[in-house]
Amino acid sequence: MTDLIRHECEGLIARAGRAYRYTMGTLDDRDAGDIIYDCQPVTRWYPIETFSEDGVLDCVLRRYHYHAELKSLIHTACQRVWIKWSSTGDTAWVAEDWAYYLVREYAKEGGIELTKRSDY
């Protein structure tokens, strides 16, 4: 019983810490993900598919070498896909692929040269 009580107390303290960081505007990626996960049963909303900036970065890095501006380009591309996305049963990889093409477009518009990998 004491292990259960300790576990519940640790969870309560962790949630209170996230709530404080949310209020102060200092959430990190993990905090935000934990809040989304914690809210799913409350909202009764369970996303089956998601895509992430890390997934798009992996997609881009399979084809191009790393560039310092990639994370910013990927962030902008993912936000556009997220805002414009209309799910009709499409899978997350389609969203990542769309964002990948937007990264290429944004790089070209910004005068950023992405160097293609020789092994792709």
C-alpha positions as CSV (number, residue, x, y, z in Angstrom):
1,M,0.0,0.0,0.0
2,T,2.8,2.4,0.8
3,D,4.3,2.0,-2.7
4,L,0.9,2.9,-4.2
5,I,0.6,6.0,-2.0
6,R,4.2,7.0,-2.8
7,H,3.5,6.5,-6.6
8,E,0.3,8.6,-6.4
9,C,2.1,11.4,-4.5
10,E,5.0,11.5,-7.0
11,G,2.5,11.8,-9.8
12,L,0.7,14.6,-8.0
13,I,3.9,16.5,-7.4
14,A,5.0,16.0,-11.1
15,R,1.6,17.3,-12.3
16,A,1.8,20.3,-10.0
17,G,5.2,21.1,-11.3
18,R,4.0,20.9,-14.9
19,A,1.0,23.1,-14.0
20,Y,3.4,25.7,-12.5
21,R,5.7,25.6,-15.5
22,Y,2.6,25.9,-17.8
23,T,1.5,29.0,-15.8
24,M,4.9,30.5,-16.0
25,G,5.3,29.8,-19.7
26,T,8.4,27.6,-19.2
27,L,7.2,24.2,-20.4
28,D,9.7,22.0,-22.2
29,D,8.8,19.4,-24.9
30,R,8.5,16.6,-22.4
31,D,6.1,18.6,-20.1
32,A,3.9,19.5,-23.1
33,G,3.8,15.9,-24.2
34,D,2.9,14.7,-20.7
35,I,0.1,17.3,-20.4
36,I,-1.3,16.2,-23.8
37,Y,-1.2,12.5,-22.6
38,D,-2.7,13.3,-19.2
39,C,-5.6,15.2,-20.9
40,Q,-6.6,12.5,-23.3
41,P,-8.9,10.6,-20.9
42,V,-10.5,13.9,-19.7
43,T,-11.2,15.2,-23.2
44,R,-12.0,11.7,-24.5
45,W,-9.8,12.5,-27.5
46,Y,-7.2,9.9,-28.5
47,P,-5.1,10.8,-31.5
48,I,-4.2,7.6,-33.3
49,E,-1.7,9.2,-35.6
50,T,0.7,12.0,-35.1
51,F,3.7,13.4,-36.9
52,S,6.6,15.2,-35.3
53,E,9.4,17.6,-36.2
54,D,11.8,14.8,-35.3
55,G,10.1,12.5,-37.9
56,V,10.5,15.2,-40.5
57,L,14.1,15.8,-39.6
58,D,14.8,12.1,-40.0
59,C,13.1,12.2,-43.4
60,V,15.2,15.3,-44.5
61,L,18.4,13.8,-43.1
62,R,17.9,10.6,-45.1
63,R,18.3,12.8,-48.2
64,Y,20.4,15.8,-47.2
65,H,23.2,16.6,-44.9
66,Y,22.5,18.5,-41.7
67,H,22.2,22.3,-42.0
68,A,22.0,24.7,-39.1
69,E,18.7,26.2,-40.4
70,L,16.9,22.9,-40.7
71,K,15.2,22.9,-37.3
72,S,13.7,26.3,-38.0
73,L,12.6,25.3,-41.5
74,I,11.1,22.1,-40.2
75,H,9.3,23.9,-37.4
76,T,7.6,26.3,-39.9
77,A,6.8,23.5,-42.3
78,C,5.2,21.3,-39.6
79,Q,3.1,24.2,-38.3
80,R,1.8,24.8,-41.8
81,V,0.9,21.1,-42.3
82,W,-0.8,21.0,-38.9
83,I,-2.9,24.1,-39.7
84,K,-3.8,23.0,-43.2
85,W,-4.2,19.2,-42.6
86,S,-7.5,17.7,-43.2
87,S,-7.4,14.0,-42.2
88,T,-9.3,11.6,-44.5
89,G,-7.5,8.5,-43.2
90,D,-4.1,9.7,-44.4
91,T,-1.2,8.4,-42.4
92,A,1.4,10.4,-40.5
93,W,4.1,9.7,-43.1
94,V,2.1,11.6,-45.7
95,A,2.2,14.6,-43.3
96,E,5.9,14.2,-42.8
97,D,6.4,13.9,-46.6
98,W,4.4,17.1,-47.2
99,A,6.5,18.9,-44.5
100,Y,9.7,17.5,-46.1
101,Y,8.8,19.2,-49.4
102,L,7.9,22.4,-47.6
103,V,11.4,22.3,-46.0
104,R,12.9,22.1,-49.5
105,E,10.7,25.0,-50.7
106,Y,11.5,27.2,-47.7
107,A,15.2,26.5,-48.0
108,K,15.2,27.5,-51.6
109,E,13.2,30.7,-50.8
110,G,15.6,31.5,-48.0
111,G,18.7,31.0,-50.1
112,I,19.7,28.0,-48.0
113,E,21.6,25.3,-49.8
114,L,20.8,21.8,-48.6
115,T,23.6,19.4,-49.7
116,K,22.2,16.1,-51.0
117,R,23.7,13.0,-49.5
118,S,25.7,10.7,-51.8
119,D,24.1,7.6,-50.4
120,Y,20.6,8.6,-51.3
